[in-house]
Amino acid sequence: MKQLTIITMCTGLIMAASGTALADGAETYNKACNVCHASGAAGAPKLDDKAAWKPRIAQGKEALYTAVLKGKGAMPPKGGQAQLSDDAIKAAVDYMVSQAK
């Protein structure tokens, strides 16, 4: 019974952490990423453009993380937001991917 309780508690913590990360990702997106991704500026895929995101998502999250962290095309490293942590950037990527699926 103790094992089941521990597993249940851990599952709850993981689910809560996932929800928090997604919420933090949305916050980062709204503060930094939406400048280009809301309008499609400089070829940035719009947040709700599933067709534009599909081939990017197909490359996997690690490829998306690398593109954002190092920069790609017109997008500078970290989308020009060097003060953001890598984890904040990854949370924003996760948020954008969740919105595009």
C-alpha positions as CSV (number, residue, x, y, z in Angstrom):
1,M,0.0,0.0,0.0
2,K,2.9,2.4,0.8
3,Q,4.4,1.8,-2.7
4,L,1.1,2.7,-4.3
5,T,0.8,5.8,-2.3
6,I,4.3,6.9,-3.2
7,I,3.7,6.2,-6.9
8,T,0.5,8.1,-6.8
9,M,2.2,11.1,-5.1
10,C,5.0,11.1,-7.6
11,T,2.7,10.9,-10.5
12,G,0.8,13.9,-9.1
13,L,4.0,15.9,-8.7
14,I,5.1,15.1,-12.2
15,M,1.7,16.1,-13.6
16,A,1.7,19.3,-11.6
17,A,5.3,20.1,-12.8
18,S,4.2,19.5,-16.4
19,G,1.3,21.9,-16.0
20,T,3.6,24.5,-14.4
21,A,6.1,24.2,-17.2
22,L,3.4,24.6,-19.8
23,A,2.1,27.7,-18.0
24,D,5.6,29.1,-17.7
25,G,6.1,28.4,-21.4
26,A,3.0,30.4,-22.2
27,E,4.3,33.3,-20.1
28,T,7.6,33.3,-21.8
29,Y,5.9,33.0,-25.2
30,N,3.7,36.0,-24.4
31,K,6.5,38.1,-23.1
32,A,9.1,37.3,-25.8
33,C,8.2,34.9,-28.6
34,N,4.9,36.3,-29.7
35,V,6.5,39.4,-31.1
36,C,7.4,37.4,-34.2
37,H,5.3,34.2,-33.9
38,A,2.0,36.0,-33.6
39,S,2.5,37.9,-36.9
40,G,4.8,35.6,-38.8
41,A,7.5,38.3,-38.9
42,A,10.7,37.3,-40.7
43,G,9.2,33.9,-41.6
44,A,8.5,32.8,-38.1
45,P,5.8,30.1,-38.0
46,K,2.6,31.6,-36.5
47,L,1.6,29.9,-33.3
48,D,-1.7,28.5,-34.7
49,D,-0.3,27.5,-38.1
50,K,-0.4,23.7,-37.8
51,A,0.9,23.2,-41.4
52,A,4.0,25.4,-40.8
53,W,4.7,23.7,-37.5
54,K,4.2,20.1,-38.8
55,P,7.7,19.6,-40.4
56,R,9.4,21.4,-37.5
57,I,7.7,19.2,-35.0
58,A,8.6,16.1,-37.0
59,Q,12.3,16.9,-36.5
60,G,11.8,16.4,-32.7
61,K,12.0,18.6,-29.7
62,E,15.8,18.5,-29.4
63,A,16.1,19.9,-32.9
64,L,13.6,22.7,-32.0
65,Y,15.4,23.4,-28.8
66,T,18.8,23.6,-30.6
67,A,17.3,25.9,-33.3
68,V,16.0,28.3,-30.7
69,L,19.0,28.2,-28.3
70,K,21.5,28.7,-31.1
71,G,19.5,30.7,-33.5
72,K,18.3,29.8,-37.0
73,G,17.6,31.9,-40.1
74,A,16.5,35.4,-39.0
75,M,16.0,34.3,-35.4
76,P,18.9,35.1,-33.2
77,P,19.9,32.8,-30.3
78,K,17.2,32.5,-27.8
79,G,15.0,34.7,-30.0
80,G,17.1,37.7,-29.0
81,Q,16.3,37.1,-25.3
82,A,19.7,36.2,-24.0
83,Q,18.6,36.9,-20.4
84,L,16.2,33.9,-20.5
85,S,17.4,30.5,-19.1
86,D,17.6,27.5,-21.4
87,D,14.8,26.0,-19.4
88,A,12.6,29.0,-20.0
89,I,13.3,28.8,-23.7
90,K,12.5,25.0,-23.8
91,A,9.3,25.6,-21.9
92,A,8.2,28.2,-24.5
93,V,9.1,25.7,-27.3
94,D,7.0,23.1,-25.5
95,Y,4.1,25.5,-25.2
96,M,4.3,26.4,-28.9
97,V,4.4,22.8,-30.0
98,S,1.4,22.0,-27.7
99,Q,-0.5,24.8,-29.5
100,A,0.4,23.6,-32.9
101,K,-0.7,20.0,-32.5
